């Protein structure tokens, strides 16, 4: 996962950060968006992507509604995490 998928994830996280009423969660989502943008401009290794996924998973536990993290692999969207409430 790099480039455009990370940029899309960044935009979604920014949108989410602007709609969350809890300021601390909003800040965490904005920080995740910045991290996605940073990684989209580099060539992230597997450990960086795993850490990002873990952080998104942890943060999403504080949100209402369904949360899914998808990445594009071999031309297909693959769900790497889904939290349905």
N, C-alpha and C positions, 0 to 999 in steps of 0.2 A: 504494500500500500504506500504509494507516494504520489507526488504531483497533484493532479486534479482531484482524486478522491479525498486527499487530505484537505485540499482547499474547500471542497464541498462540506466536509465535516466541520471545518472551521466556521463556515457561514451558518450552518445549522446550530452550532454551539453558541455563536453570537446571538442568533435569534432567540434561542432558549434562555440565554442569560438576560435578555431584555424583557422576558415575560415572567420570570420567576420573581415572586415577591420577597423571598428570603434573600437578604443582601449578601450573606456569606456564600450561599449556593450560587448566586449570580456571579460573584467574583470568581468562584472556582470554575464555573463554566467559561467565563471570559478568559481565564488563564489557560484552560484546555484549548480554547480556540487559538490563542497565541501559539501554544505548543504545536498544534496541527499546522499552522501557517509556517512555523519555523521548520518543521520536518518536511513540509511539502517542497521547500526550497533546497533540501539536502537529499542525501541518499541514506535514509534511515536503516539501521540494522534491525534484526529481529528483536533484540532485547529492548530497543527503544519503542518498537511497536507494541510489544507485550506490556511494557510499563504504561504506555498510553492507554491501552485497552483496560488495564487494571484500574487506572485512575478514573477513566470514564465510568466503569462499572461501579466503583465506590461512590462517585458523585451522583450517579443516576438513582441510587437508592433513596435519595432525598427528594426526588421529583415525583409528581403525580402523573399518572398515565403510563402508557407503554413507552419503553425506551429500547431502541435497537441500534446496534453499531454494525454497519456493514462495510466490507472492503471489496474491492474489485480484484479478482484473481483469475488469470487466464481468460479474461473477457467476460466473466460472469460475476454478478454480485453474490457474495457469500456472507451470511449473517454470522458474525463471530461472537455476538452477545445479544441476548434478548431478555428483557425483564418486563413481563406483562403483569399488570395489576388489576 
